Structures are given as structure tokens and as C-alpha cells.
Amino acid sequence: MAQAFNLGEEFIGNNDVCLVLDDNIFYGAGLQKLLKQSVDTVVNEKKAIVFGYYVEDPERYSVAEVNKEGNVLSTEEKPKLPKSNYAIVGLYFYPNSVVEIAKNVKPSHRRELEITTVNHEYLQRQQLKLQTLSRGFAWLDIGTHEAMNEATEFVKAVEKRTSLKIACIEEIAYRMGYIDRAKLYENIQALGKNSYGNYLKKL
């Protein structure tokens, strides 16, 4: 995962950066506010942020130990005696310094450039914070077929009960002012006649 910063160096440029694992789903009211707070922390404090979720079986995950201020004191991969119940999930915010840090990451025993190595460097610099996701949030790791099925049922249930789409890119872009009404209409026309296009028409 750390190689993403090497591959994306030109795209990142001088900006700070967020990395989200493609097999993780995050959902909950107030998530946008948490993301904004994380951006502010990275920009203003130049600290990296990992997200944590309370789990009953922390020995299955990479676990973060934190103090009252949310500063990470230690991390441990699948610990036998976990120091906390907060699993580090696939959502990370980094200052631009991550690009240079990633360049110096050496392959692990798995021959991969591990994101944990990047996080450890920020930990050593005392620049790593944990943003916890409270019980009001859902975190779904869809790395297995069973988990994929569970996530599918979760999304179907939420969308059916709320009549809203989860992570509808066109809707988000429209509501945040990234695209105007004309561009939204253009996207609807390109989609053709289907339930997704009909949903966008209601906007």
C-alpha cells in the first residue's frame, strides 16, 4: 500500500493526501464532519491520522494504543495481549511528507511496501493520531466473499429504508457544488433509463 504514494507522487504534488483501502466501506451520520476534522489536523498540525474502530477481537487486527489526546503511543499487528480494542481500519490521512517517507520504505518479509511501516515512522516522530469511529458508524471490511455478501445486504437495507443512495458520486458532486445542474443532467442522459438514472432525476 505504501507504494501508492510512489506511484501517485506526481498527482499528489505538494498536497496532503488521504488513502482509503478499496475493500473498506465506511458509513454513518457525521462522517463528513470527521473527515473535515482530519483534514484540518493534517493541514494545521502536520500530523498523520489513522482511523480506529472498537472491536471485540482485537487480536485479529492491527491495534493502536492511544492517550487521552488521541496521540498514538504504539501499534501492534495481531497482538496476543492487545493494549486496546481499537483496530486500525483502512482510512488514513497524511501530510505531504508521506511521499518522501514512502520512498524509504523497504520491502517486508512478504515483499511488500507496508503501510504499517509508514505509520511507524510517524509514530517515531510523535506525529501519529487516532481518529475513532464511534458506535454510530459502520465499518465493513469486504475482503472475503462472506463479508462482501454482508456488505451488499447492509447497503440494500439502508438504501431501501431511507430511499437514498449510499456514496452516489453524482449526487455528492452536485450537492457540494463540484458540478452544476447542466452537468448533472448530462450524466443522467449518459446513464440511460435505469433505476440509478431515475434516482438522479429526483435531485
C-alpha positions as CSV (number, residue, x, y, z in Angstrom):
1,M,0.0,0.0,0.0
2,A,2.9,2.4,0.7
3,Q,3.8,2.2,-3.0
4,A,0.6,4.1,-3.8
5,F,2.4,7.3,-2.7
6,N,5.4,6.5,-5.0
7,L,3.1,5.8,-8.0
8,G,1.0,8.8,-7.2
9,E,3.8,11.3,-6.4
10,E,3.2,13.5,-9.5
11,F,-0.6,13.5,-8.9
12,I,-0.1,14.4,-5.2
13,G,2.3,17.2,-5.9
14,N,2.6,19.4,-2.8
15,N,-0.7,18.4,-1.4
16,D,-1.6,16.5,1.7
17,V,-3.2,13.2,0.9
18,C,-5.8,10.6,2.0
19,L,-5.6,6.9,1.4
20,V,-8.7,4.6,1.5
21,L,-8.5,0.9,1.0
22,D,-10.8,-0.3,-1.7
23,D,-12.2,-3.2,0.3
24,N,-13.4,-1.0,3.2
25,I,-16.8,0.7,3.5
26,F,-17.5,3.5,6.0
27,Y,-21.0,4.7,6.7
28,G,-22.6,6.9,9.3
29,A,-24.1,10.3,10.1
30,G,-21.4,12.8,10.8
31,L,-18.7,11.0,8.8
32,Q,-18.2,14.1,6.6
33,K,-17.5,16.2,9.7
34,L,-14.9,13.6,11.0
35,L,-13.2,13.7,7.6
36,K,-13.1,17.5,7.6
37,Q,-11.6,17.5,11.1
38,S,-8.9,15.1,9.9
39,V,-8.0,17.3,7.0
40,D,-7.7,20.3,9.4
41,T,-5.5,18.3,11.7
42,V,-3.2,17.3,8.9
43,V,-3.0,20.8,7.4
44,N,-2.6,22.7,10.7
45,E,-0.6,20.2,12.8
46,K,1.2,18.3,10.1
47,K,0.3,15.0,11.8
48,A,-0.8,11.8,10.2
49,I,-4.2,10.3,11.2
50,V,-5.2,6.6,11.2
51,F,-8.8,5.7,11.9
52,G,-9.8,3.2,14.6
53,Y,-12.9,1.1,15.2
54,Y,-13.7,-0.6,18.5
55,V,-13.7,-4.4,18.1
56,E,-14.3,-7.3,20.4
57,D,-11.5,-9.4,18.9
58,P,-8.5,-7.0,18.6
59,E,-6.1,-9.9,18.3
60,R,-7.2,-10.3,14.7
61,Y,-6.2,-6.7,13.7
62,S,-3.5,-4.1,13.8
63,V,-4.2,-2.3,17.1
64,A,-3.5,1.2,18.3
65,E,-2.8,2.3,21.9
66,V,-3.6,5.9,22.4
67,N,-3.6,8.6,25.2
68,K,-6.4,10.9,26.2
69,E,-5.4,13.4,23.5
70,G,-5.7,10.8,20.7
71,N,-2.0,10.5,20.1
72,V,-0.9,7.0,19.2
73,L,1.6,5.6,21.7
74,S,2.1,2.2,20.0
75,T,0.7,0.0,17.3
76,E,0.9,-3.8,17.1
77,E,-0.1,-6.3,14.4
78,K,-2.4,-9.1,15.7
79,P,-1.2,-8.9,19.3
80,K,-1.7,-11.8,21.7
81,L,-2.2,-9.3,24.5
82,P,-3.8,-6.2,22.9
83,K,-3.2,-2.9,24.6
84,S,-6.6,-1.6,23.3
85,N,-9.7,-2.7,21.4
86,Y,-9.2,-0.2,18.6
87,A,-8.4,-1.8,15.3
88,I,-6.7,0.4,12.7
89,V,-9.0,0.4,9.7
90,G,-8.4,1.2,6.0
91,L,-8.7,5.0,6.2
92,Y,-5.6,7.2,6.5
93,F,-4.8,10.9,6.2
94,Y,-1.2,12.1,5.8
95,P,0.8,15.3,5.4
96,N,2.7,15.7,2.1
97,S,5.8,14.3,3.9
98,V,4.4,10.8,3.4
99,V,5.7,10.9,-0.2
100,E,9.4,11.1,1.0
101,I,8.7,8.6,3.8
102,A,7.2,6.1,1.3
103,K,10.3,6.3,-0.8
104,N,12.4,5.0,2.0
105,V,10.2,2.0,2.9
106,K,11.9,-1.3,2.5
107,P,10.1,-4.5,1.4
108,S,8.8,-6.6,4.3
109,H,9.1,-10.3,4.7
110,R,6.0,-10.5,2.4
111,R,8.0,-8.5,-0.2
112,E,5.5,-5.6,0.1
113,L,5.9,-2.0,1.0
114,E,3.7,-2.0,4.1
115,I,1.6,1.0,5.2
116,T,2.4,-0.1,8.8
117,T,6.0,1.0,8.1
118,V,4.8,4.4,7.1
119,N,2.6,4.7,10.2
120,H,5.5,3.5,12.4
121,E,7.7,6.4,11.0
122,Y,5.1,8.9,12.0
123,L,4.8,7.2,15.4
124,Q,8.5,7.5,15.9
125,R,8.2,11.2,15.1
126,Q,5.4,11.6,17.6
127,Q,3.2,12.7,14.7
128,L,0.5,10.0,14.6
129,K,-3.0,10.4,15.9
130,L,-6.0,8.1,16.0
131,Q,-9.5,9.2,15.0
132,T,-12.0,6.8,16.4
133,L,-15.3,5.8,14.7
134,S,-18.0,5.7,17.4
135,R,-20.8,3.1,17.7
136,G,-22.9,5.2,15.3
137,F,-20.7,4.3,12.4
138,A,-20.5,1.1,10.3
139,W,-17.2,-0.2,9.2
140,L,-17.3,-3.1,6.7
141,D,-14.2,-4.9,5.5
142,I,-15.2,-6.8,2.4
143,G,-12.1,-8.8,1.9
144,T,-13.9,-12.1,1.8
145,H,-16.9,-13.4,-0.1
146,E,-19.0,-13.7,3.1
147,A,-18.1,-10.1,4.0
148,M,-19.0,-8.9,0.5
149,N,-22.4,-10.6,0.8
150,E,-23.0,-9.0,4.3
151,A,-22.0,-5.5,2.9
152,T,-24.4,-6.0,0.0
153,E,-27.3,-6.7,2.3
154,F,-26.3,-3.8,4.5
155,V,-26.3,-1.3,1.6
156,K,-29.5,-2.7,0.2
157,A,-31.3,-2.4,3.6
158,V,-30.1,1.2,4.2
159,E,-31.0,2.4,0.7
160,K,-34.4,0.7,0.8
161,R,-35.3,2.2,4.2
162,T,-34.0,5.7,3.5
163,S,-34.8,5.9,-0.2
164,L,-31.3,7.4,-0.5
165,K,-28.2,6.1,-2.3
166,I,-25.0,5.5,-0.4
167,A,-22.0,7.2,-2.0
168,C,-23.8,8.4,-5.1
169,I,-20.9,10.2,-6.7
170,E,-23.0,12.4,-9.0
171,E,-25.3,13.4,-6.1
172,I,-22.3,14.3,-3.8
173,A,-20.7,16.3,-6.6
174,Y,-23.9,18.2,-7.3
175,R,-24.8,19.0,-3.7
176,M,-21.2,20.1,-2.9
177,G,-21.1,22.4,-6.0
178,Y,-18.5,20.5,-8.0
179,I,-20.9,20.1,-10.9
180,D,-23.9,22.2,-11.9
181,R,-27.4,21.2,-12.9
182,A,-26.4,21.0,-16.6
183,K,-23.6,18.6,-15.9
184,L,-25.8,16.5,-13.7
185,Y,-28.4,16.3,-16.5
186,E,-25.6,15.3,-18.9
187,N,-24.6,12.5,-16.6
188,I,-28.3,11.3,-16.3
189,Q,-28.6,11.3,-20.1
190,A,-25.4,9.2,-20.4
191,L,-26.8,6.6,-17.9
192,G,-29.9,5.9,-19.9
193,K,-33.1,4.6,-18.5
194,N,-32.4,2.7,-15.3
195,S,-33.1,3.0,-11.5
196,Y,-29.9,4.8,-10.9
197,G,-30.6,7.5,-13.5
198,N,-34.2,7.8,-12.2
199,Y,-32.8,8.4,-8.7
200,L,-30.6,11.3,-10.1
201,K,-33.6,12.8,-11.8
202,K,-35.3,13.3,-8.5
203,L,-32.5,15.6,-7.4
